[in-house]
Amino acid sequence: MQTFDWVVVGNGLVGAAASYELARQGLSVLLIDRALEPGNATRYSYGGIPYWSGSTPLTQQLCQEGIAKQRQLSEELEADTQFRELDLVLTLAADGDPDAAATVYADCATPPNFVSAAEAQALEPLLNRNAIAGAFTVRHGHVSPVALVSAYNQAFQRLGGTRMIAAVVDVVRIKDRVTGVLTAEQACPAKNVLVAAGAFSRALLHQAQVKIPLYHTHAELIETPPLDLQLRSLIMPAQTERFALEAKASQPDIDEQWDEPGHEVTPAILDSGAVQFLDGHVCLGQISRTLTDPDAELDEAESDRTMRSAMAAQIPALANVPGTWRCCRVSFSRDGLPLVGAIPGVEGLHVMAGFSAPFVYLPPVAQRFAQTVVGEADSAIAAMALNRFSKAS
């Protein structure tokens, strides 16, 4: 049986990009996922590329590299990723304070501009301008998540990469050295293992007696079939609650709860938004829940009503469209930066997960990571290493 240079676990955007970039370096790579088209966080993502949002030297650099790479990925991968640029319209509630809301964006490389409710409706005619005080707007990138992963996969296989459909049940570890992974049916030997399984990365690594500061939300949304209406912009609230929820749910003093099913770490939140893809289908949502059980049962009907009710006020045309409730697990870290690199103390074991803005950060991060593997030191990858938390403490 072949021993691969790398086994990559997970074929969401992270695993697809990382496996491709590793193969570009001439390495033998096996990419494993439990389904041909898994219903993961990538599959149900909005596909937004917030290249304007970098607020530190590192994130601004990654945003610049990310949008530059996205603009040419269709050519590089020889497949259409459906990349485009459109207006992001960040709606402010009718009783919202524009000055207070603007403070969130003050450090961004390109702070969004505030416009009146009438101007916001001119950008997005389906908006009900009577339901908002105005909006912040900025140009924003967008791709089809499914098309992008497919493009990475095709390019990966052209480079000689190998794909396997199987559920990885464990990492094979002999003392302080990893020698591959174990599926339900066979062992897959490898010199290195990259766990890129998103929200499931923590549980998989826990079986290998490794603990990492990675957490997840259950993200709920509604996915419609192609619709006749046309949504021109990506709509999101100006004052989102997701990042505050993630900060509360990842505090060190409650870390142990994440290894015990049955906890709801913080109350659920709703960030009401919508985007239409080039094929006409719409994703609208989104509810986020910090439930420690990855397989927790959710009230589909109640969530559907909640999301539709919130959207009905702002975009009445979407209130009663046909659609299917969807749920996926979305990973996040304690400080907004992903976990990227070697697991301390375990030779050959690596992780890449917890991206807050994967469609802008991931393409350059995956490329940089693969270059470090073949010996090129990289300060950006070093800044995302897991040991940054032990240093801070």
URGIKA-V421371 format. One record per pair of residues at least 4 apart in sequence whose C-alpha atoms are under 6 Angstrom apart, sorted by the first residue. I is the first residue (numbers start at 0). GAP is how many residues later the second one is. Records with the same first field share a line. If there is no record, write none. Layout:
I=GAP / GAP
This chain:
2=186 / 187
3=24 / 25 / 186
4=23 / 185 / 186
5=23 / 184 / 186 / 187
6=22 / 23 / 24 / 186
7=23 / 186
8=23 / 186 / 187 / 188
9=5 / 22 / 23 / 186 / 187
10=4 / 5 / 22
11=4 / 30
12=4 / 29 / 136
13=4
14=4 / 181
15=133 / 136
17=348
19=136
20=346 / 349
21=5 / 348
22=4
28=132
29=132 / 133
30=132
31=131 / 132 / 133
32=132 / 133
33=131 / 132 / 133
34=130
38=4
39=288
40=4 / 287 / 288 / 289
41=103
42=103
46=95 / 96 / 97 / 98
47=93 / 94
48=92 / 93 / 310 / 311
49=90
50=12
51=57 / 58
52=55 / 56
53=5 / 6 / 54 / 55
54=52 / 53
55=4
58=4
61=4 / 299
62=297
65=294 / 295 / 297 / 298
68=4
72=4
73=4 / 5 / 6 / 7
76=74 / 78
78=72
80=62 / 66 / 67
81=61 / 62
82=59 / 60
83=57 / 58
84=55 / 56 / 57
85=53 / 54
86=51 / 52 / 53 / 146
87=49 / 50 / 51 / 52 / 145 / 146
88=47 / 48 / 146
89=45 / 46 / 146 / 147 / 148
90=44 / 146 / 147
91=4 / 40 / 41 / 42 / 43 / 146
92=39 / 40
93=37 / 38 / 39
104=6
111=24 / 25 / 26
112=23 / 24
113=21 / 22
114=4 / 19 / 20
115=18
116=12 / 16 / 17
120=4 / 6
123=108
125=189
126=187 / 188
127=186 / 187
130=183
151=4
155=5
156=4
166=16
167=14 / 15
168=13 / 14
169=11 / 12
170=10 / 37
171=6 / 7 / 8 / 9
172=4 / 5
175=170
176=169 / 170
177=170
178=10 / 11 / 12
179=8 / 9 / 10
180=6 / 7
181=4 / 5
191=156 / 157
192=156
193=156 / 157
194=156
195=156 / 157
196=4
197=133 / 155
198=17 / 130 / 131 / 132
201=4
204=5
205=4 / 5
213=119
214=116 / 117
215=114 / 115 / 116
216=71 / 72 / 73 / 112 / 113
217=70 / 71 / 110 / 111
218=68 / 69 / 108 / 109 / 110
219=66 / 67 / 106 / 107
220=63 / 64 / 65 / 104 / 105
221=61 / 62 / 101 / 102 / 103 / 104
222=59 / 60 / 100 / 101
223=57 / 58 / 98 / 99
224=56
225=54 / 55
226=53 / 54
230=45
233=41
234=38 / 39
235=37
239=31
248=16
249=84
257=34
260=31 / 32
261=31
262=28 / 29
263=26 / 27
264=25
267=20 / 21
268=18 / 19
269=16 / 17
270=15
271=13 / 14
272=11 / 12
273=9 / 10
274=7 / 8
275=5 / 6
276=4
284=22
304=4
307=4 / 11
310=4
311=4 / 7
330=23
331=22
332=21
335=20
337=15 / 16 / 17
338=13 / 14 / 45 / 47
339=11 / 12 / 44 / 45
340=9 / 10 / 44
341=7 / 8
342=6 / 7
357=4
361=4
364=4
370=5
371=4 / 5
